[in-house]
């Protein structure tokens, strides 16, 4: 059974940093690309960043390029999102899922809320 457990969210001031973590189990993690998505209130879920199975390639949404960095640890089944220079518009619930430019699994974790506010 696939399980995705996100953590690390919270309240951050504009310009601050936060590191999100995702523990993924129930599938051969090392063989899958992994991605982070986010969904702001009243908006559709959007792709934030992706990383290939062995970390060779990454991709980022235009709004986060240069500020966010995705990484993974295949030995721990973990994927991370380092978020720097946070802006109020980064406020959203952040989710992880397998896949490169589209989610692989139809079920999602509970997500982790990031709120950027003074």
URJO-V160204 format. One record per run of one state. SS is the DSSP state (H for helix, E for strand, L for the rest). FROM is the first residue (numbers start at 1). TO is the last residue. If there is no record, write none. Layout:
BEGIN
ss	from	to
SS	FROM	TO
SS	FROM	TO
END
This chain:
BEGIN
ss	from	to
L	1	2
E	3	7
L	8	9
E	10	12
L	13	17
E	18	25
L	26	28
H	29	31
L	32	33
E	34	39
L	40	45
E	46	51
L	52	57
E	58	60
L	61	67
E	68	73
L	74	77
E	78	83
L	84	87
H	88	90
L	91	91
E	92	98
L	99	111
E	112	116
L	117	118
END
